[in-house]
Amino acid sequence: MSETRAERLAALLAGDGLDLLLVGDLVRPGDSGADAMSNLRWLTGFSGTSGLAIVGADQRAFVTDFRYAERAAREVSDDFERRIAERELLPAAVAFLRGRVGYDDAHTSVKSLRQLEELVGEGVELAPAGGLVERLRRHKDEGELEAIAKAARLTDQVYEWVFERGVVGRTEREIMLAAHQRMRELGAQDPSFPAIVGAAENSALPHHDSSEREVRANELLLIDMGAIVDGYCSDCTRTVATGDLDADAREVYELVRAAQEEALGTVRAGAAARDADAAARELIAAAGHGERFGHGLGHGVGLEVHEAPRLSRKSDQTLEVGDVVTVEPGVYLPGRFGVRVEDLVTVTDDGCRNLSAFTKELLVVD
């Protein structure tokens, strides 16, 4: 019988000299707590927004408040002792703490840490332990991979639908909202992020906010979008033409597409993440556009649309089986246009499996 996620985490704690780990809602003021709550969902199955888990070699406890009592009963596995807090979660959670207790210092607010320090009794030592759950979350199991693949297939369907309906004469924002609605109609919970729709000069902004600008004929249109299915995200970018393009635009498109294919060929278990980035970056630099590729090649995707590992020049990570990453080089010419081509892939022993099937040939759409 395979180990549960809680058992795998408990084994990791022992190696770090921890007796217990607090996982969940200890966020900074103003922080959405998305990563912290994704850790809790991965560990316990709980999809609410207020909860804490305590995990150790022989300890499984889950604390939430009245609003989520029924959801916790449905979603949290029976090997966790469930407790409903009267008001705040921390006082209820402290009753389970003993020994050396790790907390996620990357997502714990100063206020929450001070409260925790005041509440714990003698014999409890608090230790920063951020990143432990993420270390395990990084490697997707078969169920997770299938959910991500479903989200990627759904995104492909939305691309096909958007371009079949036509884009010329519609605003970027109109296209974005229509894509979001279509995702939900096809079964997505939500978009995994607000779709980026950028025409011509707006496509040169890597994180453009879709605007009221109308898409015109004879220009480039960049769309970056993803969906959430069964809690897991997808992420895909395509750049298309709305008619005739000048030679520079076509040349840059083919350069980015070639760089993306070059990078895809390097993605495999055991490869350095920075080497995948370099494969695309060197090709783009050799064509004279090195300064116009200013972001990393890609990032991990799972319960969050941005998670480990990172594929960039500064990354010290090595790709491993079970990683799901984007491969998304781009070239951006300010005031003119930008091109990005992004696929979502899962890392295998001998390469990668591409989850994004929508064509990368330069489409001409109405």
N, C-alpha and C positions, 0 to 999 in steps of 0.2 A: 504494500500500500504506500502511495507516495506521500511525502511530508505535506502538511498543511502550510499555508503561508505563515501562520503564527509560529509553527514549529521551526520553520526556516529562519524567521526573524530571531527567535529565542536562541538558536545556535549562533547566530551572528553576534548577539549581545555578549554571549559568554566569551567570545574571542576578543571583545573590546573591554572586558572587565566590568560589565554592567550586570546588575541583577534584574532590573526592569527597564522598560522604555515607555514613556508617555507618547502617544500618537494622537494627533488631532488638533482641536480648536484652541490654540494658544497664540493667536495671530497678533501682529502689530496693529495698533489703531489705524484705521483707514485702509488696511490690507484686506483684500478679498479672502485671503486664506485658502486660495484655490489649491495650491500644492499640498498644504497640510491636510485639507479635507480629501484630496485625492489619495494621499497616503492612507488615511483612515478607510476610505472606500475599498482600496486595494486589499487592505488587511482584513477587514470585517464584513464587507459587502454593504455597509451602511451608506446610503446616498443622500442623507440629510445634510444640513449645514451647521449642526451643533452637536458635537460628540467628542468623547475622549476614550481611548482604549489604553489599557495597561497590560503589557505583555512581558512575561518572563518564562523561565524554564518550567515552572509549575503554576503560573498565574495567567489567567485570561479574564479580564474584566472590561466592561463597557459601560460608560456613563453618558446619559443624555438628559434632556429636560422633558417636561410633560408634552410639549408640542410634537415630539418625535417618538413618544413611547410606543405607539402602534407600529410605526415604521420600523423601529428597532426590533420589535418582536417578529416582524415579517422577514427582515433582511439580515440581521446579525446572527451568525451561526451559534448553535446551542452550546458550543464549548466555551463561550464567553458568558460570564456571570453578568447579567444586566441590572443596572441600578438607575433609577430615575431621580435626578437631583431636584430638590425643592425650588431652588433658584439658580445659583451659580454652579458650574460643573466642578470647579477645582476643589471646593470643600468636600464634595462627595468622592472625588477621585483620590484625595489624599489618604483616605482610610485604607486604601489598597497598597500604599507605598511602603517599601522597606529596602534597606541596604543602599546600594549605589544605583541611583535612578537617572537614566538619560532623558534629556528633553531636546526637542528640535530647536537649536539656537538660531537656525536660519529663519524660523517663522514664529518664534515666541516673542511677544512684546515685552518691553521692560516692565510694564505694569503687571503683566501676568506672572513674570518671573519673580518679582518682588512679593506678590501675593502668595505664590507657591512657597517661597523661602520662609514666609511668615507662618504658613500653615503646617509645614512638615515638622514632625517631632524629632526627638533625638534618635540617632541611629539611622537617619536618612541623609545621604549625601547626594546632592544634585550635580549632574555632570553634563556639559554640552555634548550632544551626540547627533547633530544634524547630518542628514544624508544616508542614514542606515537603511531606511525603508526604500528610498530612491535607488539604492544599490541593488536591491532585489527587484523592484518594479521595472528596472531597465530591461530585464530579460523576459520577454513575453512568452506565455505558454500558448498552447494550441487554441484555447478558447479566446484568449485575447487577440491572437493573430487573426482569427476568423472574424471577430467583431471589427477590427481595423480594416480587414479586407472588404467587409460589407460596406463600411463607411466610404472606402475608396471607390467601390463599384457604384455606389449611389452618387458620388460626386461626378463620376464619368457620365452618368445618366443626365445629371443637371447640365453639364457642359453641352451635351448633345441637344438638350431641350432649348437652352438659351440661344444657341446658334441657329437652330431650326426656326425659332420665332423671329430672328433678325435683331440686329443691334443698332443699325444706322437710324438716326433720328430719335433714339431713346436716350435718356440721361443715364449717366453712370449710376446714380442712386436708384433709378427705376430698375435697372438691370440687377443691381445688388439685392433690392427688396424682393424682386421676382424670383431670383435664385434661392433666397432664403425660404420663401413660401413653397417653392417646388421641392426643396429638400424635405420639408415637413410633410408635404403631400405624399412623398415617396417613402416615408417612414422614419426619417431622422428625428431625433429629439429636438435638435437645434443645429444651427451652423456652429462649427467649432471656433469661429471667430468672425467678425464682420467682414464679409467678402470685400476684397480690394478690386475695384473696377477703375482702371485708369486709361484714358484715351490720349494718344499722341503725347503732348508735353507732360501730361499727368502720369503717364506710364513710366516716366523717368524718376518718379518718387517711389522708392521701394515700399514704403508703408503709407501710400496715399489714402486719404479718406474719400471715399466715393462721393462725388459732388453732383451739382445740377448741370454740369457741362454735358451737352449733347454729343453723342458719337457721330462723327461725320464720315463721309466716304473718303477712301484713299488715305487711310492712316492706320497706325498700329493700335491695337486694343489689348491690354493686359488684364487678365482676370485671375485672381488668386483666391481660392475658396476651399472650404472643407466642411464636413458634416460630422455630427456625433451620432453614433449608432451603438446601442447597448452600453453607453457610457464612454465609448472609445472614439477617438478623433481620426479624421483624415485631413490631408493638406495637399493641394495640387495647384500648380500655376500653368496656364497656357497663354500664349501671345498669338494673336491672329491679325490678319490684314482685312481691311474693309474695302479693298479695291486695289488699284495700282499703287505701288510704293516706289520711292526712289531707290537707286542702287545701294546707297549707304544703309538704308533700313534693312533691305534684303540681306546684305552682306553681314550685318551685325546679327540678324536672326540666325543665319546659318552658322556663324561663329559660336553663338551661345549653344545652339543645338549640338554642335560637334563637341564643345567643351563638356556638355552634360553627358554625352555618350562616353567620352573619355573617362570622366569621373566614375560613371556607373561601372565601367570595366575594372576599377580598382577596389570596389566595395566588396569585401569578403571578410570572414572571420580571420583575425590575426593581423589585419592591415591597420596601420596607424591612421587615425582619423585625419591627421594633418596631411598625410600623403594623398588621400582622396581629394582634399581641398586643393593641393598643389597641382594635381593632374588637370583640373579645370583651369586654375589660375594661370598656370604657365602658358597654356594655349591662348588664353585671352590676352595675356601680357605680350606674347610674341606678335599678336596682331595689332599692338599699339593701344589697347584699351585697358591695360592693367589697373590704372587709377580709377576706372569707371566700374570696377567690380569691388565694392567696398565692404560687403558683408561676407560672412562665412558661407561655406558651401551648403551646410545643412544642419539639422538638429533632430533629436529624437522626438517621437510622437507616441502617445498612448492615451492615458486618461486625461493628460494635458496635451495641448497642441505643441508646446515647447517643453521638452524635458531631455534628460541625458540619453545618449552622448551628444557632444557638439562636434561638428566637422568644421574645423577652422584652422587657420595658420597657427594659432596659439594652443590648440588642443593637445593635451598629453595623453589622450585616451586611445585605447585600442579597440577596434570593432570586435564584437563577439556574437556568436549565434544567439538569435532571439532579439537582437537590437532591431528596432524599426526606425528608419531615418529618412529624412528628405534629402534629395540631391537637387540643388536649385541655384546654379550659377546665373549671373545676370550682368548685363552691361547697360548703363544708364547715362544718356547724354542730355544734360540739363537743358531745358527749354525746347527739346526736340522730341525725343522718344526714349523708351526703355524696353528692354527685352529680358524676360526671365522665363525659364523652362524648368518646371519642378515636378519630379516624380516622388512617390512614396514607396520605399522598398524595405524588405525584411532581409536581414543578413543571414547567409547560410555558410556552410563550411567551404563551398567552392565558388562562392559569388554572392549574388543577391537575387531575390524574387521580386519583380516589379509589380506592385499592386495598382499602379495607375495605367490604364489601358487606352485612354483617349489619345488620338493621334498627335504626334509632334511634327508632322509635316506642316508647312506654313499654309494654314487654311485661309481661303478668301471667303468672307461671309458678307451677307447683305446687311 
